[in-house]
């Protein structure tokens, strides 16, 4: 089951929907990683045969692709700096 492309695509879609519910760009990175693994398995070739032959290698590829997707999203969307608000007076005074 782990070597089927549609399982990874469904997981990617579920994680992308989860990102809409819980916006934090974490689930989107995992969703993109799962989608890329599904795409590799769908296209086929020697890489897909090598990935589909072993579950640990498949999960490692998913983890690496998810990390790269998360880092790319973080770089593309940016990090919100200066979001901490400081107050120098009491609002109730």
PDB file of N, CA, C and O in Angstrom, chain B, residues numbered from 101:
ATOM      1  N   UNK B 101       0.814  -1.193   0.000  1.00  0.00           N
ATOM      2  CA  UNK B 101       0.000   0.000   0.000  1.00  0.00           C
ATOM      3  C   UNK B 101       0.861   1.262   0.000  1.00  0.00           C
ATOM      4  O   UNK B 101       0.478   2.253  -0.622  1.00  0.00           O
ATOM      5  N   UNK B 102       2.003   1.260   0.671  1.00  0.00           N
ATOM      6  CA  UNK B 102       2.851   2.442   0.743  1.00  0.00           C
ATOM      7  C   UNK B 102       3.434   2.822  -0.615  1.00  0.00           C
ATOM      8  O   UNK B 102       3.771   3.984  -0.841  1.00  0.00           O
ATOM      9  N   UNK B 103       3.552   1.862  -1.508  1.00  0.00           N
ATOM     10  CA  UNK B 103       4.137   2.121  -2.813  1.00  0.00           C
ATOM     11  C   UNK B 103       3.140   2.575  -3.864  1.00  0.00           C
ATOM     12  O   UNK B 103       3.515   2.753  -5.023  1.00  0.00           O
ATOM     13  N   UNK B 104       1.895   2.764  -3.496  1.00  0.00           N
ATOM     14  CA  UNK B 104       0.875   3.202  -4.454  1.00  0.00           C
ATOM     15  C   UNK B 104       0.871   4.727  -4.541  1.00  0.00           C
ATOM     16  O   UNK B 104       0.917   5.418  -3.524  1.00  0.00           O
ATOM     17  N   UNK B 105       0.817   5.233  -5.751  1.00  0.00           N
ATOM     18  CA  UNK B 105       0.888   6.681  -5.953  1.00  0.00           C
ATOM     19  C   UNK B 105      -0.357   7.390  -5.437  1.00  0.00           C
ATOM     20  O   UNK B 105      -0.270   8.512  -4.938  1.00  0.00           O
ATOM     21  N   UNK B 106      -1.503   6.751  -5.551  1.00  0.00           N
ATOM     22  CA  UNK B 106      -2.747   7.430  -5.172  1.00  0.00           C
ATOM     23  C   UNK B 106      -2.855   7.614  -3.658  1.00  0.00           C
ATOM     24  O   UNK B 106      -3.524   8.535  -3.191  1.00  0.00           O
ATOM     25  N   UNK B 107      -2.198   6.739  -2.891  1.00  0.00           N
ATOM     26  CA  UNK B 107      -2.202   6.890  -1.432  1.00  0.00           C
ATOM     27  C   UNK B 107      -1.459   8.174  -1.043  1.00  0.00           C
ATOM     28  O   UNK B 107      -1.905   8.924  -0.174  1.00  0.00           O
ATOM     29  N   UNK B 108      -0.331   8.410  -1.693  1.00  0.00           N
ATOM     30  CA  UNK B 108       0.459   9.605  -1.392  1.00  0.00           C
ATOM     31  C   UNK B 108      -0.242  10.870  -1.873  1.00  0.00           C
ATOM     32  O   UNK B 108      -0.178  11.908  -1.213  1.00  0.00           O
ATOM     33  N   UNK B 109      -0.913  10.786  -3.024  1.00  0.00           N
ATOM     34  CA  UNK B 109      -1.663  11.946  -3.508  1.00  0.00           C
ATOM     35  C   UNK B 109      -2.849  12.263  -2.589  1.00  0.00           C
ATOM     36  O   UNK B 109      -3.137  13.431  -2.326  1.00  0.00           O
ATOM     37  N   UNK B 110      -3.530  11.230  -2.107  1.00  0.00           N
ATOM     38  CA  UNK B 110      -4.647  11.446  -1.179  1.00  0.00           C
ATOM     39  C   UNK B 110      -4.140  12.030   0.137  1.00  0.00           C
ATOM     40  O   UNK B 110      -4.783  12.905   0.717  1.00  0.00           O
ATOM     41  N   UNK B 111      -2.997  11.555   0.607  1.00  0.00           N
ATOM     42  CA  UNK B 111      -2.419  12.106   1.835  1.00  0.00           C
ATOM     43  C   UNK B 111      -2.020  13.567   1.632  1.00  0.00           C
ATOM     44  O   UNK B 111      -2.227  14.398   2.516  1.00  0.00           O
ATOM     45  N   UNK B 112      -1.447  13.879   0.467  1.00  0.00           N
ATOM     46  CA  UNK B 112      -1.092  15.265   0.167  1.00  0.00           C
ATOM     47  C   UNK B 112      -2.300  16.168   0.121  1.00  0.00           C
ATOM     48  O   UNK B 112      -2.258  17.297   0.608  1.00  0.00           O
ATOM     49  N   UNK B 113      -3.377  15.677  -0.462  1.00  0.00           N
ATOM     50  CA  UNK B 113      -4.616  16.459  -0.525  1.00  0.00           C
ATOM     51  C   UNK B 113      -5.211  16.656   0.869  1.00  0.00           C
ATOM     52  O   UNK B 113      -5.672  17.749   1.200  1.00  0.00           O
ATOM     53  N   UNK B 114      -5.202  15.612   1.676  1.00  0.00           N
ATOM     54  CA  UNK B 114      -5.724  15.722   3.042  1.00  0.00           C
ATOM     55  C   UNK B 114      -4.897  16.701   3.869  1.00  0.00           C
ATOM     56  O   UNK B 114      -5.451  17.463   4.661  1.00  0.00           O
ATOM     57  N   UNK B 115      -3.581  16.689   3.693  1.00  0.00           N
ATOM     58  CA  UNK B 115      -2.738  17.623   4.430  1.00  0.00           C
ATOM     59  C   UNK B 115      -2.929  19.052   3.940  1.00  0.00           C
ATOM     60  O   UNK B 115      -2.860  19.990   4.733  1.00  0.00           O
ATOM     61  N   UNK B 116      -3.170  19.229   2.641  1.00  0.00           N
ATOM     62  CA  UNK B 116      -3.433  20.567   2.117  1.00  0.00           C
ATOM     63  C   UNK B 116      -4.762  21.104   2.646  1.00  0.00           C
ATOM     64  O   UNK B 116      -4.871  22.290   2.958  1.00  0.00           O
ATOM     65  N   UNK B 117      -5.758  20.246   2.747  1.00  0.00           N
ATOM     66  CA  UNK B 117      -7.036  20.662   3.338  1.00  0.00           C
ATOM     67  C   UNK B 117      -6.848  20.980   4.814  1.00  0.00           C
ATOM     68  O   UNK B 117      -7.441  21.928   5.330  1.00  0.00           O
ATOM     69  N   UNK B 118      -6.029  20.192   5.488  1.00  0.00           N
ATOM     70  CA  UNK B 118      -5.726  20.477   6.888  1.00  0.00           C
ATOM     71  C   UNK B 118      -5.030  21.815   7.068  1.00  0.00           C
ATOM     72  O   UNK B 118      -5.192  22.468   8.099  1.00  0.00           O
ATOM     73  N   UNK B 119      -4.259  22.225   6.077  1.00  0.00           N
ATOM     74  CA  UNK B 119      -3.598  23.532   6.142  1.00  0.00           C
ATOM     75  C   UNK B 119      -4.620  24.663   6.086  1.00  0.00           C
ATOM     76  O   UNK B 119      -4.424  25.706   6.708  1.00  0.00           O
ATOM     77  N   UNK B 120      -5.691  24.467   5.356  1.00  0.00           N
ATOM     78  CA  UNK B 120      -6.740  25.486   5.291  1.00  0.00           C
ATOM     79  C   UNK B 120      -7.413  25.626   6.653  1.00  0.00           C
ATOM     80  O   UNK B 120      -7.758  26.730   7.073  1.00  0.00           O
ATOM     81  N   UNK B 121      -7.595  24.510   7.329  1.00  0.00           N
ATOM     82  CA  UNK B 121      -8.234  24.533   8.646  1.00  0.00           C
ATOM     83  C   UNK B 121      -7.293  25.074   9.709  1.00  0.00           C
ATOM     84  O   UNK B 121      -7.716  25.822  10.591  1.00  0.00           O
ATOM     85  N   UNK B 122      -6.024  24.704   9.634  1.00  0.00           N
ATOM     86  CA  UNK B 122      -5.027  25.100  10.618  1.00  0.00           C
ATOM     87  C   UNK B 122      -3.885  25.826   9.909  1.00  0.00           C
ATOM     88  O   UNK B 122      -2.869  25.199   9.609  1.00  0.00           O
ATOM     89  N   UNK B 123      -4.015  27.115   9.634  1.00  0.00           N
ATOM     90  CA  UNK B 123      -3.007  27.822   8.839  1.00  0.00           C
ATOM     91  C   UNK B 123      -1.718  28.057   9.622  1.00  0.00           C
ATOM     92  O   UNK B 123      -1.676  28.872  10.544  1.00  0.00           O
ATOM     93  N   UNK B 124      -0.684  27.340   9.246  1.00  0.00           N
ATOM     94  CA  UNK B 124       0.604  27.534   9.891  1.00  0.00           C
ATOM     95  C   UNK B 124       1.761  27.226   8.949  1.00  0.00           C
ATOM     96  O   UNK B 124       2.919  27.360   9.345  1.00  0.00           O
ATOM     97  N   UNK B 125       1.485  26.821   7.731  1.00  0.00           N
ATOM     98  CA  UNK B 125       2.453  26.442   6.711  1.00  0.00           C
ATOM     99  C   UNK B 125       3.249  25.198   7.073  1.00  0.00           C
ATOM    100  O   UNK B 125       4.214  24.877   6.379  1.00  0.00           O
ATOM    101  N   UNK B 126       2.888  24.498   8.115  1.00  0.00           N
ATOM    102  CA  UNK B 126       3.559  23.250   8.456  1.00  0.00           C
ATOM    103  C   UNK B 126       2.929  22.100   7.684  1.00  0.00           C
ATOM    104  O   UNK B 126       3.635  21.305   7.063  1.00  0.00           O
ATOM    105  N   UNK B 127       1.619  22.010   7.720  1.00  0.00           N
ATOM    106  CA  UNK B 127       0.940  20.925   7.020  1.00  0.00           C
ATOM    107  C   UNK B 127       1.086  21.057   5.510  1.00  0.00           C
ATOM    108  O   UNK B 127       1.078  20.050   4.801  1.00  0.00           O
ATOM    109  N   UNK B 128       1.217  22.281   5.008  1.00  0.00           N
ATOM    110  CA  UNK B 128       1.388  22.473   3.575  1.00  0.00           C
ATOM    111  C   UNK B 128       2.714  21.902   3.098  1.00  0.00           C
ATOM    112  O   UNK B 128       2.790  21.347   2.002  1.00  0.00           O
ATOM    113  N   UNK B 129       3.758  22.032   3.905  1.00  0.00           N
ATOM    114  CA  UNK B 129       5.045  21.427   3.561  1.00  0.00           C
ATOM    115  C   UNK B 129       4.950  19.913   3.490  1.00  0.00           C
ATOM    116  O   UNK B 129       5.495  19.292   2.577  1.00  0.00           O
ATOM    117  N   UNK B 130       4.254  19.317   4.458  1.00  0.00           N
ATOM    118  CA  UNK B 130       4.044  17.874   4.423  1.00  0.00           C
ATOM    119  C   UNK B 130       3.174  17.471   3.238  1.00  0.00           C
ATOM    120  O   UNK B 130       3.407  16.432   2.621  1.00  0.00           O
ATOM    121  N   UNK B 131       2.179  18.283   2.919  1.00  0.00           N
ATOM    122  CA  UNK B 131       1.313  18.001   1.780  1.00  0.00           C
ATOM    123  C   UNK B 131       2.068  18.045   0.463  1.00  0.00           C
ATOM    124  O   UNK B 131       1.866  17.196  -0.405  1.00  0.00           O
ATOM    125  N   UNK B 132       2.938  19.037   0.315  1.00  0.00           N
ATOM    126  CA  UNK B 132       3.749  19.132  -0.901  1.00  0.00           C
ATOM    127  C   UNK B 132       4.702  17.949  -0.986  1.00  0.00           C
ATOM    128  O   UNK B 132       4.902  17.393  -2.066  1.00  0.00           O
ATOM    129  N   UNK B 133       5.296  17.555   0.146  1.00  0.00           N
ATOM    130  CA  UNK B 133       6.189  16.391   0.152  1.00  0.00           C
ATOM    131  C   UNK B 133       5.463  15.120  -0.245  1.00  0.00           C
ATOM    132  O   UNK B 133       5.985  14.324  -1.026  1.00  0.00           O
ATOM    133  N   UNK B 134       4.268  14.922   0.285  1.00  0.00           N
ATOM    134  CA  UNK B 134       3.481  13.740  -0.072  1.00  0.00           C
ATOM    135  C   UNK B 134       3.070  13.784  -1.538  1.00  0.00           C
ATOM    136  O   UNK B 134       3.078  12.756  -2.216  1.00  0.00           O
ATOM    137  N   UNK B 135       2.712  14.960  -2.028  1.00  0.00           N
ATOM    138  CA  UNK B 135       2.355  15.099  -3.431  1.00  0.00           C
ATOM    139  C   UNK B 135       3.527  14.819  -4.359  1.00  0.00           C
ATOM    140  O   UNK B 135       3.350  14.215  -5.418  1.00  0.00           O
ATOM    141  N   UNK B 136       4.723  15.255  -3.971  1.00  0.00           N
ATOM    142  CA  UNK B 136       5.908  14.987  -4.788  1.00  0.00           C
ATOM    143  C   UNK B 136       6.259  13.510  -4.799  1.00  0.00           C
ATOM    144  O   UNK B 136       6.641  12.970  -5.837  1.00  0.00           O
ATOM    145  N   UNK B 137       6.134  12.857  -3.664  1.00  0.00           N
ATOM    146  CA  UNK B 137       6.374  11.405  -3.624  1.00  0.00           C
ATOM    147  C   UNK B 137       5.357  10.690  -4.497  1.00  0.00           C
ATOM    148  O   UNK B 137       5.715   9.771  -5.233  1.00  0.00           O
ATOM    149  N   UNK B 138       4.085  11.101  -4.427  1.00  0.00           N
ATOM    150  CA  UNK B 138       3.057  10.517  -5.282  1.00  0.00           C
ATOM    151  C   UNK B 138       3.333  10.759  -6.751  1.00  0.00           C
ATOM    152  O   UNK B 138       3.101   9.883  -7.585  1.00  0.00           O
ATOM    153  N   UNK B 139       3.831  11.951  -7.075  1.00  0.00           N
ATOM    154  CA  UNK B 139       4.162  12.269  -8.464  1.00  0.00           C
ATOM    155  C   UNK B 139       5.332  11.424  -8.968  1.00  0.00           C
ATOM    156  O   UNK B 139       5.317  10.961 -10.108  1.00  0.00           O
ATOM    157  N   UNK B 140       6.328  11.226  -8.136  1.00  0.00           N
ATOM    158  CA  UNK B 140       7.460  10.374  -8.512  1.00  0.00           C
ATOM    159  C   UNK B 140       6.990   8.947  -8.762  1.00  0.00           C
ATOM    160  O   UNK B 140       7.408   8.314  -9.732  1.00  0.00           O
ATOM    161  N   UNK B 141       6.125   8.439  -7.895  1.00  0.00           N
ATOM    162  CA  UNK B 141       5.615   7.081  -8.071  1.00  0.00           C
ATOM    163  C   UNK B 141       4.698   6.988  -9.285  1.00  0.00           C
ATOM    164  O   UNK B 141       4.659   5.944  -9.937  1.00  0.00           O
ATOM    165  N   UNK B 142       3.964   8.044  -9.605  1.00  0.00           N
ATOM    166  CA  UNK B 142       3.071   8.036 -10.760  1.00  0.00           C
ATOM    167  C   UNK B 142       3.855   8.046 -12.069  1.00  0.00           C
ATOM    168  O   UNK B 142       3.522   7.315 -13.002  1.00  0.00           O
ATOM    169  N   UNK B 143       4.889   8.869 -12.135  1.00  0.00           N
ATOM    170  CA  UNK B 143       5.676   8.993 -13.361  1.00  0.00           C
ATOM    171  C   UNK B 143       6.445   7.696 -13.636  1.00  0.00           C
ATOM    172  O   UNK B 143       6.579   7.282 -14.788  1.00  0.00           O
ATOM    173  N   UNK B 144       6.933   7.075 -12.600  1.00  0.00           N
ATOM    174  CA  UNK B 144       7.661   5.818 -12.765  1.00  0.00           C
ATOM    175  C   UNK B 144       9.137   6.053 -13.032  1.00  0.00           C
ATOM    176  O   UNK B 144       9.670   7.129 -12.762  1.00  0.00           O
ATOM    177  N   UNK B 145       9.778   5.043 -13.559  1.00  0.00           N
ATOM    178  CA  UNK B 145      11.201   5.121 -13.836  1.00  0.00           C
ATOM    179  C   UNK B 145      12.004   4.430 -12.751  1.00  0.00           C
ATOM    180  O   UNK B 145      11.446   3.854 -11.818  1.00  0.00           O
ATOM    181  N   UNK B 146      13.325   4.494 -12.885  1.00  0.00           N
ATOM    182  CA  UNK B 146      14.176   3.797 -11.909  1.00  0.00           C
ATOM    183  C   UNK B 146      14.079   4.368 -10.500  1.00  0.00           C
ATOM    184  O   UNK B 146      14.201   3.631  -9.521  1.00  0.00           O
ATOM    185  N   UNK B 147      13.860   5.683 -10.391  1.00  0.00           N
ATOM    186  CA  UNK B 147      13.725   6.284  -9.059  1.00  0.00           C
ATOM    187  C   UNK B 147      12.468   5.781  -8.361  1.00  0.00           C
ATOM    188  O   UNK B 147      12.492   5.503  -7.162  1.00  0.00           O
ATOM    189  N   UNK B 148      11.379   5.664  -9.100  1.00  0.00           N
ATOM    190  CA  UNK B 148      10.132   5.171  -8.519  1.00  0.00           C
ATOM    191  C   UNK B 148      10.252   3.710  -8.114  1.00  0.00           C
ATOM    192  O   UNK B 148       9.706   3.303  -7.088  1.00  0.00           O
ATOM    193  N   UNK B 149      10.953   2.925  -8.903  1.00  0.00           N
ATOM    194  CA  UNK B 149      11.153   1.511  -8.554  1.00  0.00           C
ATOM    195  C   UNK B 149      12.005   1.407  -7.295  1.00  0.00           C
ATOM    196  O   UNK B 149      11.739   0.575  -6.427  1.00  0.00           O
ATOM    197  N   UNK B 150      13.031   2.252  -7.197  1.00  0.00           N
ATOM    198  CA  UNK B 150      13.906   2.224  -6.021  1.00  0.00           C
ATOM    199  C   UNK B 150      13.150   2.695  -4.779  1.00  0.00           C
ATOM    200  O   UNK B 150      13.299   2.115  -3.703  1.00  0.00           O
ATOM    201  N   UNK B 151      12.338   3.746  -4.927  1.00  0.00           N
ATOM    202  CA  UNK B 151      11.568   4.242  -3.785  1.00  0.00           C
ATOM    203  C   UNK B 151      10.475   3.266  -3.369  1.00  0.00           C
ATOM    204  O   UNK B 151      10.267   3.039  -2.177  1.00  0.00           O
ATOM    205  N   UNK B 152       9.780   2.689  -4.338  1.00  0.00           N
ATOM    206  CA  UNK B 152       8.666   1.801  -4.033  1.00  0.00           C
ATOM    207  C   UNK B 152       9.095   0.458  -3.483  1.00  0.00           C
ATOM    208  O   UNK B 152       8.265  -0.288  -2.962  1.00  0.00           O
ATOM    209  N   UNK B 153      10.368   0.134  -3.586  1.00  0.00           N
ATOM    210  CA  UNK B 153      10.838  -1.161  -3.119  1.00  0.00           C
ATOM    211  C   UNK B 153      11.050  -1.250  -1.620  1.00  0.00           C
ATOM    212  O   UNK B 153      11.112  -2.350  -1.071  1.00  0.00           O
ATOM    213  N   UNK B 154      11.161  -0.125  -0.953  1.00  0.00           N
ATOM    214  CA  UNK B 154      11.471  -0.131   0.475  1.00  0.00           C
ATOM    215  C   UNK B 154      10.692   0.972   1.179  1.00  0.00           C
ATOM    216  O   UNK B 154      10.751   2.136   0.783  1.00  0.00           O
ATOM    217  N   UNK B 155       9.971   0.602   2.213  1.00  0.00           N
ATOM    218  CA  UNK B 155       9.183   1.580   2.966  1.00  0.00           C
ATOM    219  C   UNK B 155      10.069   2.581   3.701  1.00  0.00           C
ATOM    220  O   UNK B 155       9.745   3.769   3.694  1.00  0.00           O
ATOM    221  N   UNK B 156      11.177   2.170   4.341  1.00  0.00           N
ATOM    222  CA  UNK B 156      12.014   3.181   5.005  1.00  0.00           C
ATOM    223  C   UNK B 156      12.594   4.215   4.039  1.00  0.00           C
ATOM    224  O   UNK B 156      12.674   5.396   4.376  1.00  0.00           O
ATOM    225  N   UNK B 157      12.996   3.785   2.850  1.00  0.00           N
ATOM    226  CA  UNK B 157      13.531   4.730   1.873  1.00  0.00           C
ATOM    227  C   UNK B 157      12.420   5.653   1.381  1.00  0.00           C
ATOM    228  O   UNK B 157      12.650   6.842   1.158  1.00  0.00           O
ATOM    229  N   UNK B 158      11.233   5.115   1.214  1.00  0.00           N
ATOM    230  CA  UNK B 158      10.080   5.918   0.793  1.00  0.00           C
ATOM    231  C   UNK B 158       9.748   6.974   1.840  1.00  0.00           C
ATOM    232  O   UNK B 158       9.482   8.125   1.493  1.00  0.00           O
ATOM    233  N   UNK B 159       9.760   6.601   3.104  1.00  0.00           N
ATOM    234  CA  UNK B 159       9.485   7.562   4.181  1.00  0.00           C
ATOM    235  C   UNK B 159      10.610   8.582   4.320  1.00  0.00           C
ATOM    236  O   UNK B 159      10.357   9.741   4.650  1.00  0.00           O
ATOM    237  N   UNK B 160      11.848   8.160   4.072  1.00  0.00           N
ATOM    238  CA  UNK B 160      12.965   9.100   4.106  1.00  0.00           C
ATOM    239  C   UNK B 160      12.836  10.118   2.979  1.00  0.00           C
ATOM    240  O   UNK B 160      13.085  11.306   3.185  1.00  0.00           O
ATOM    241  N   UNK B 161      12.451   9.663   1.793  1.00  0.00           N
ATOM    242  CA  UNK B 161      12.247  10.587   0.677  1.00  0.00           C
ATOM    243  C   UNK B 161      11.122  11.563   0.995  1.00  0.00           C
ATOM    244  O   UNK B 161      11.223  12.750   0.686  1.00  0.00           O
ATOM    245  N   UNK B 162      10.052  11.068   1.611  1.00  0.00           N
ATOM    246  CA  UNK B 162       8.947  11.936   2.018  1.00  0.00           C
ATOM    247  C   UNK B 162       9.425  12.981   3.020  1.00  0.00           C
ATOM    248  O   UNK B 162       9.067  14.154   2.911  1.00  0.00           O
ATOM    249  N   UNK B 163      10.226  12.568   3.988  1.00  0.00           N
ATOM    250  CA  UNK B 163      10.709  13.501   5.003  1.00  0.00           C
ATOM    251  C   UNK B 163      11.622  14.562   4.391  1.00  0.00           C
ATOM    252  O   UNK B 163      11.513  15.741   4.726  1.00  0.00           O
ATOM    253  N   UNK B 164      12.512  14.152   3.504  1.00  0.00           N
ATOM    254  CA  UNK B 164      13.440  15.106   2.891  1.00  0.00           C
ATOM    255  C   UNK B 164      12.685  16.072   1.984  1.00  0.00           C
ATOM    256  O   UNK B 164      12.935  17.276   2.025  1.00  0.00           O
ATOM    257  N   UNK B 165      11.760  15.559   1.160  1.00  0.00           N
ATOM    258  CA  UNK B 165      10.984  16.433   0.281  1.00  0.00           C
ATOM    259  C   UNK B 165      10.086  17.381   1.081  1.00  0.00           C
ATOM    260  O   UNK B 165       9.901  18.533   0.689  1.00  0.00           O
ATOM    261  N   UNK B 166       9.533  16.911   2.186  1.00  0.00           N
ATOM    262  CA  UNK B 166       8.713  17.773   3.032  1.00  0.00           C
ATOM    263  C   UNK B 166       9.548  18.875   3.661  1.00  0.00           C
ATOM    264  O   UNK B 166       9.109  20.023   3.733  1.00  0.00           O
ATOM    265  N   UNK B 167      10.740  18.539   4.114  1.00  0.00           N
ATOM    266  CA  UNK B 167      11.626  19.543   4.705  1.00  0.00           C
ATOM    267  C   UNK B 167      12.021  20.589   3.671  1.00  0.00           C
ATOM    268  O   UNK B 167      12.010  21.786   3.960  1.00  0.00           O
ATOM    269  N   UNK B 168      12.372  20.143   2.464  1.00  0.00           N
ATOM    270  CA  UNK B 168      12.732  21.089   1.411  1.00  0.00           C
ATOM    271  C   UNK B 168      11.548  21.972   1.028  1.00  0.00           C
ATOM    272  O   UNK B 168      11.716  23.164   0.773  1.00  0.00           O
ATOM    273  N   UNK B 169      10.352  21.389   0.987  1.00  0.00           N
ATOM    274  CA  UNK B 169       9.158  22.179   0.678  1.00  0.00           C
ATOM    275  C   UNK B 169       8.886  23.197   1.777  1.00  0.00           C
ATOM    276  O   UNK B 169       8.536  24.342   1.490  1.00  0.00           O
ATOM    277  N   UNK B 170       9.044  22.788   3.031  1.00  0.00           N
ATOM    278  CA  UNK B 170       8.808  23.714   4.145  1.00  0.00           C
ATOM    279  C   UNK B 170       9.826  24.850   4.126  1.00  0.00           C
ATOM    280  O   UNK B 170       9.466  26.007   4.342  1.00  0.00           O
ATOM    281  N   UNK B 171      11.103  24.526   3.868  1.00  0.00           N
ATOM    282  CA  UNK B 171      12.124  25.567   3.795  1.00  0.00           C
ATOM    283  C   UNK B 171      11.869  26.504   2.623  1.00  0.00           C
ATOM    284  O   UNK B 171      12.078  27.712   2.736  1.00  0.00           O
ATOM    285  N   UNK B 172      11.415  25.951   1.495  1.00  0.00           N
ATOM    286  CA  UNK B 172      11.077  26.790   0.345  1.00  0.00           C
ATOM    287  C   UNK B 172       9.897  27.703   0.638  1.00  0.00           C
ATOM    288  O   UNK B 172       9.914  28.876   0.265  1.00  0.00           O
ATOM    289  N   UNK B 173       8.881  27.181   1.299  1.00  0.00           N
ATOM    290  CA  UNK B 173       7.738  28.016   1.675  1.00  0.00           C
ATOM    291  C   UNK B 173       8.153  29.111   2.649  1.00  0.00           C
ATOM    292  O   UNK B 173       7.694  30.249   2.555  1.00  0.00           O
ATOM    293  N   UNK B 174       9.019  28.754   3.576  1.00  0.00           N
ATOM    294  CA  UNK B 174       9.474  29.733   4.567  1.00  0.00           C
ATOM    295  C   UNK B 174      10.270  30.841   3.893  1.00  0.00           C
ATOM    296  O   UNK B 174      10.160  32.011   4.260  1.00  0.00           O
ATOM    297  N   UNK B 175      11.073  30.460   2.903  1.00  0.00           N
ATOM    298  CA  UNK B 175      11.857  31.474   2.193  1.00  0.00           C
ATOM    299  C   UNK B 175      10.967  32.308   1.268  1.00  0.00           C
ATOM    300  O   UNK B 175      11.136  33.523   1.166  1.00  0.00           O
ATOM    301  N   UNK B 176      10.020  31.649   0.597  1.00  0.00           N
ATOM    302  CA  UNK B 176       9.172  32.354  -0.361  1.00  0.00           C
ATOM    303  C   UNK B 176       8.154  33.255   0.341  1.00  0.00           C
ATOM    304  O   UNK B 176       7.963  34.407  -0.050  1.00  0.00           O
ATOM    305  N   UNK B 177       7.515  32.733   1.361  1.00  0.00           N
ATOM    306  CA  UNK B 177       6.495  33.507   2.061  1.00  0.00           C
ATOM    307  C   UNK B 177       7.083  34.415   3.126  1.00  0.00           C
ATOM    308  O   UNK B 177       6.431  35.366   3.557  1.00  0.00           O
ATOM    309  N   UNK B 178       8.292  34.138   3.550  1.00  0.00           N
ATOM    310  CA  UNK B 178       8.969  34.996   4.500  1.00  0.00           C
ATOM    311  C   UNK B 178       8.615  34.683   5.939  1.00  0.00           C
ATOM    312  O   UNK B 178       7.646  33.985   6.238  1.00  0.00           O
ATOM    313  N   UNK B 179       9.427  35.218   6.801  1.00  0.00           N
ATOM    314  CA  UNK B 179       9.224  35.085   8.231  1.00  0.00           C
ATOM    315  C   UNK B 179       8.726  36.430   8.729  1.00  0.00           C
ATOM    316  O   UNK B 179       9.311  37.467   8.414  1.00  0.00           O
ATOM    317  N   UNK B 180       7.669  36.420   9.490  1.00  0.00           N
ATOM    318  CA  UNK B 180       7.115  37.663  10.011  1.00  0.00           C
ATOM    319  C   UNK B 180       7.977  38.175  11.151  1.00  0.00           C
ATOM    320  O   UNK B 180       7.953  37.641  12.260  1.00  0.00           O
ATOM    321  N   UNK B 181       8.733  39.210  10.862  1.00  0.00           N
ATOM    322  CA  UNK B 181       9.573  39.813  11.898  1.00  0.00           C
ATOM    323  C   UNK B 181       8.881  41.076  12.398  1.00  0.00           C
ATOM    324  O   UNK B 181       8.142  41.731  11.663  1.00  0.00           O
ATOM    325  N   UNK B 182       9.127  41.393  13.623  1.00  0.00           N
ATOM    326  CA  UNK B 182       8.536  42.596  14.186  1.00  0.00           C
ATOM    327  C   UNK B 182       7.072  42.435  14.557  1.00  0.00           C
ATOM    328  O   UNK B 182       6.341  43.425  14.608  1.00  0.00           O
ATOM    329  N   UNK B 183       6.637  41.241  14.812  1.00  0.00           N
ATOM    330  CA  UNK B 183       5.243  41.007  15.145  1.00  0.00           C
ATOM    331  C   UNK B 183       4.966  41.154  16.634  1.00  0.00           C
ATOM    332  O   UNK B 183       3.807  41.158  17.049  1.00  0.00           O
ATOM    333  N   UNK B 184       6.003  41.273  17.433  1.00  0.00           N
ATOM    334  CA  UNK B 184       5.821  41.420  18.871  1.00  0.00           C
ATOM    335  C   UNK B 184       5.454  42.869  19.160  1.00  0.00           C
ATOM    336  O   UNK B 184       6.134  43.800  18.727  1.00  0.00           O
ATOM    337  N   UNK B 185       4.384  43.036  19.886  1.00  0.00           N
ATOM    338  CA  UNK B 185       3.915  44.379  20.199  1.00  0.00           C
ATOM    339  C   UNK B 185       4.239  44.691  21.656  1.00  0.00           C
ATOM    340  O   UNK B 185       3.935  43.903  22.551  1.00  0.00           O
ATOM    341  N   UNK B 186       4.843  45.819  21.880  1.00  0.00           N
ATOM    342  CA  UNK B 186       5.164  46.236  23.236  1.00  0.00           C
ATOM    343  C   UNK B 186       4.295  47.441  23.594  1.00  0.00           C
ATOM    344  O   UNK B 186       4.007  48.292  22.753  1.00  0.00           O
ATOM    345  N   UNK B 187       3.895  47.489  24.838  1.00  0.00           N
ATOM    346  CA  UNK B 187       3.061  48.575  25.327  1.00  0.00           C
ATOM    347  C   UNK B 187       3.849  49.354  26.369  1.00  0.00           C
ATOM    348  O   UNK B 187       4.432  48.774  27.286  1.00  0.00           O
ATOM    349  N   UNK B 188       3.861  50.669  26.219  1.00  0.00           N
ATOM    350  CA  UNK B 188       4.572  51.504  27.190  1.00  0.00           C
ATOM    351  C   UNK B 188       3.632  52.183  28.176  1.00  0.00           C
ATOM    352  O   UNK B 188       4.071  52.897  29.077  1.00  0.00           O
ATOM    353  N   UNK B 189       2.341  51.955  27.998  1.00  0.00           N
ATOM    354  CA  UNK B 189       1.380  52.507  28.966  1.00  0.00           C
ATOM    355  C   UNK B 189       0.239  51.515  29.133  1.00  0.00           C
ATOM    356  O   UNK B 189       0.006  50.649  28.290  1.00  0.00           O
ATOM    357  N   UNK B 190      -0.463  51.673  30.250  1.00  0.00           N
ATOM    358  CA  UNK B 190      -1.582  50.798  30.552  1.00  0.00           C
ATOM    359  C   UNK B 190      -2.830  51.324  29.855  1.00  0.00           C
ATOM    360  O   UNK B 190      -3.126  52.518  29.921  1.00  0.00           O
ATOM    361  N   UNK B 191      -3.549  50.452  29.201  1.00  0.00           N
ATOM    362  CA  UNK B 191      -4.742  50.862  28.442  1.00  0.00           C
ATOM    363  C   UNK B 191      -5.883  51.287  29.378  1.00  0.00           C
ATOM    364  O   UNK B 191      -6.784  52.012  28.958  1.00  0.00           O
ATOM    365  N   UNK B 192      -5.850  50.847  30.624  1.00  0.00           N
ATOM    366  CA  UNK B 192      -6.920  51.176  31.568  1.00  0.00           C
ATOM    367  C   UNK B 192      -6.709  52.498  32.294  1.00  0.00           C
ATOM    368  O   UNK B 192      -7.606  52.946  33.009  1.00  0.00           O
ATOM    369  N   UNK B 193      -5.566  53.126  32.136  1.00  0.00           N
ATOM    370  CA  UNK B 193      -5.306  54.410  32.833  1.00  0.00           C
ATOM    371  C   UNK B 193      -5.991  55.557  32.152  1.00  0.00           C
ATOM    372  O   UNK B 193      -5.878  56.697  32.601  1.00  0.00           O
TER     373      UNK B 193
END
